[in-house]
Amino acid sequence: MFDQSAEGNAILELGQALQDAWNRGDAAGFASQFTDDADFVAWNGAYGRGRQAIEDGHRPLFDGPLAGSRMALVDDGAQSAPPESLRFVRPDVAIMVIPGEVTLAGQSATEHESLQTFVLVKNGDRWRVAAFQNTRKQAQS
């Protein structure tokens, strides 16, 4: 029987794993949350396909301009927000739209607020990201 609440919690645990890997600067750990053939569209329109491409693309970021940065994606007592939307297309496929932000090392306020769309698939007992789109929020005037 499908337990939407339990599956929603499992998806938020996946979000926590993504956040934790980012905050460790762990490109392999971050990429491990994606399917082997995942599609990844970054905030600037850069596109990568596959877990290895995601890892390879994040490694120089975590070693360079994003070294020491902090991501807030899921509600872990930080300033993160709950998903805007989490809906199940099927018991093993979900779409989540969630705000996120990255604070660069040495800064106290974020300059990188985004809205992210995740297409999630469940294989066995584990949820993974099959597709990801990150859109930078524009400053409100």
Contacts in CASP RR format, 6 or more apart in sequence:
PFRMAT RR
TARGET T0000
AUTHOR 0000-0000-0000
METHOD contacts of the structure
MODEL  1
MFDQSAEGNAILELGQALQDAWNRGDAAGFASQFTDDADFVAWNGAYGRG
RQAIEDGHRPLFDGPLAGSRMALVDDGAQSAPPESLRFVRPDVAIMVIPG
EVTLAGQSATEHESLQTFVLVKNGDRWRVAAFQNTRKQAQS
2 88 0 8 1.000
2 91 0 8 1.000
4 88 0 8 1.000
7 88 0 8 1.000
7 91 0 8 1.000
7 94 0 8 1.000
7 122 0 8 1.000
7 127 0 8 1.000
8 86 0 8 1.000
8 94 0 8 1.000
10 127 0 8 1.000
11 86 0 8 1.000
11 94 0 8 1.000
11 96 0 8 1.000
11 120 0 8 1.000
11 127 0 8 1.000
12 74 0 8 1.000
12 75 0 8 1.000
12 83 0 8 1.000
14 33 0 8 1.000
14 120 0 8 1.000
14 127 0 8 1.000
14 128 0 8 1.000
14 129 0 8 1.000
15 33 0 8 1.000
15 73 0 8 1.000
15 74 0 8 1.000
16 73 0 8 1.000
16 74 0 8 1.000
16 76 0 8 1.000
17 29 0 8 1.000
17 33 0 8 1.000
18 30 0 8 1.000
18 33 0 8 1.000
18 71 0 8 1.000
18 73 0 8 1.000
18 129 0 8 1.000
19 71 0 8 1.000
19 72 0 8 1.000
19 73 0 8 1.000
19 74 0 8 1.000
19 76 0 8 1.000
19 80 0 8 1.000
21 29 0 8 1.000
21 30 0 8 1.000
21 32 0 8 1.000
21 33 0 8 1.000
22 30 0 8 1.000
22 62 0 8 1.000
22 69 0 8 1.000
22 70 0 8 1.000
22 71 0 8 1.000
22 73 0 8 1.000
22 102 0 8 1.000
23 68 0 8 1.000
23 70 0 8 1.000
23 71 0 8 1.000
25 62 0 8 1.000
25 66 0 8 1.000
25 67 0 8 1.000
25 68 0 8 1.000
26 62 0 8 1.000
27 55 0 8 1.000
27 56 0 8 1.000
27 57 0 8 1.000
27 58 0 8 1.000
27 59 0 8 1.000
27 61 0 8 1.000
27 62 0 8 1.000
28 55 0 8 1.000
29 55 0 8 1.000
30 54 0 8 1.000
30 55 0 8 1.000
30 58 0 8 1.000
31 51 0 8 1.000
31 52 0 8 1.000
31 54 0 8 1.000
31 55 0 8 1.000
31 58 0 8 1.000
32 51 0 8 1.000
33 128 0 8 1.000
33 129 0 8 1.000
34 40 0 8 1.000
34 50 0 8 1.000
34 51 0 8 1.000
34 54 0 8 1.000
34 128 0 8 1.000
34 129 0 8 1.000
34 130 0 8 1.000
34 132 0 8 1.000
35 50 0 8 1.000
35 51 0 8 1.000
35 121 0 8 1.000
35 123 0 8 1.000
35 128 0 8 1.000
35 129 0 8 1.000
35 130 0 8 1.000
36 50 0 8 1.000
36 51 0 8 1.000
37 49 0 8 1.000
37 50 0 8 1.000
37 51 0 8 1.000
37 130 0 8 1.000
38 49 0 8 1.000
38 50 0 8 1.000
38 51 0 8 1.000
38 54 0 8 1.000
38 128 0 8 1.000
38 129 0 8 1.000
38 130 0 8 1.000
38 131 0 8 1.000
38 132 0 8 1.000
39 47 0 8 1.000
39 48 0 8 1.000
39 49 0 8 1.000
39 50 0 8 1.000
39 130 0 8 1.000
39 131 0 8 1.000
39 132 0 8 1.000
40 47 0 8 1.000
40 48 0 8 1.000
40 49 0 8 1.000
40 50 0 8 1.000
40 53 0 8 1.000
40 54 0 8 1.000
40 131 0 8 1.000
40 132 0 8 1.000
41 47 0 8 1.000
41 48 0 8 1.000
41 132 0 8 1.000
41 133 0 8 1.000
41 134 0 8 1.000
42 134 0 8 1.000
43 112 0 8 1.000
43 114 0 8 1.000
43 134 0 8 1.000
43 135 0 8 1.000
43 136 0 8 1.000
44 136 0 8 1.000
48 54 0 8 1.000
48 57 0 8 1.000
62 68 0 8 1.000
65 104 0 8 1.000
66 102 0 8 1.000
66 104 0 8 1.000
67 105 0 8 1.000
68 104 0 8 1.000
68 105 0 8 1.000
69 102 0 8 1.000
69 103 0 8 1.000
69 104 0 8 1.000
69 105 0 8 1.000
70 102 0 8 1.000
70 103 0 8 1.000
71 100 0 8 1.000
71 101 0 8 1.000
71 102 0 8 1.000
72 78 0 8 1.000
72 79 0 8 1.000
72 80 0 8 1.000
72 100 0 8 1.000
72 101 0 8 1.000
72 102 0 8 1.000
72 103 0 8 1.000
72 110 0 8 1.000
73 80 0 8 1.000
73 98 0 8 1.000
73 100 0 8 1.000
73 116 0 8 1.000
74 80 0 8 1.000
74 98 0 8 1.000
75 81 0 8 1.000
75 82 0 8 1.000
79 101 0 8 1.000
80 99 0 8 1.000
80 100 0 8 1.000
80 101 0 8 1.000
81 98 0 8 1.000
81 99 0 8 1.000
81 100 0 8 1.000
82 98 0 8 1.000
83 96 0 8 1.000
83 97 0 8 1.000
83 98 0 8 1.000
84 97 0 8 1.000
84 98 0 8 1.000
84 99 0 8 1.000
84 115 0 8 1.000
85 95 0 8 1.000
85 96 0 8 1.000
85 97 0 8 1.000
86 94 0 8 1.000
86 95 0 8 1.000
86 96 0 8 1.000
86 97 0 8 1.000
86 98 0 8 1.000
87 94 0 8 1.000
87 95 0 8 1.000
88 94 0 8 1.000
89 95 0 8 1.000
91 122 0 8 1.000
92 121 0 8 1.000
92 122 0 8 1.000
92 123 0 8 1.000
93 119 0 8 1.000
93 120 0 8 1.000
93 121 0 8 1.000
93 122 0 8 1.000
94 118 0 8 1.000
94 119 0 8 1.000
94 120 0 8 1.000
94 122 0 8 1.000
94 127 0 8 1.000
95 117 0 8 1.000
95 118 0 8 1.000
95 119 0 8 1.000
95 120 0 8 1.000
96 117 0 8 1.000
96 118 0 8 1.000
96 120 0 8 1.000
97 115 0 8 1.000
97 116 0 8 1.000
97 117 0 8 1.000
97 118 0 8 1.000
98 115 0 8 1.000
98 116 0 8 1.000
98 118 0 8 1.000
99 113 0 8 1.000
99 114 0 8 1.000
99 115 0 8 1.000
99 116 0 8 1.000
99 137 0 8 1.000
100 113 0 8 1.000
100 114 0 8 1.000
100 115 0 8 1.000
100 116 0 8 1.000
101 110 0 8 1.000
101 112 0 8 1.000
101 113 0 8 1.000
101 114 0 8 1.000
102 110 0 8 1.000
102 112 0 8 1.000
102 114 0 8 1.000
103 109 0 8 1.000
103 110 0 8 1.000
103 112 0 8 1.000
104 111 0 8 1.000
104 112 0 8 1.000
112 136 0 8 1.000
113 136 0 8 1.000
113 137 0 8 1.000
114 134 0 8 1.000
114 135 0 8 1.000
114 136 0 8 1.000
114 137 0 8 1.000
115 134 0 8 1.000
115 135 0 8 1.000
115 137 0 8 1.000
116 132 0 8 1.000
116 133 0 8 1.000
116 134 0 8 1.000
116 135 0 8 1.000
117 131 0 8 1.000
117 132 0 8 1.000
117 133 0 8 1.000
117 135 0 8 1.000
118 129 0 8 1.000
118 131 0 8 1.000
118 132 0 8 1.000
119 129 0 8 1.000
119 130 0 8 1.000
119 131 0 8 1.000
119 132 0 8 1.000
120 127 0 8 1.000
120 128 0 8 1.000
120 129 0 8 1.000
120 130 0 8 1.000
121 127 0 8 1.000
121 128 0 8 1.000
121 130 0 8 1.000
122 128 0 8 1.000
END
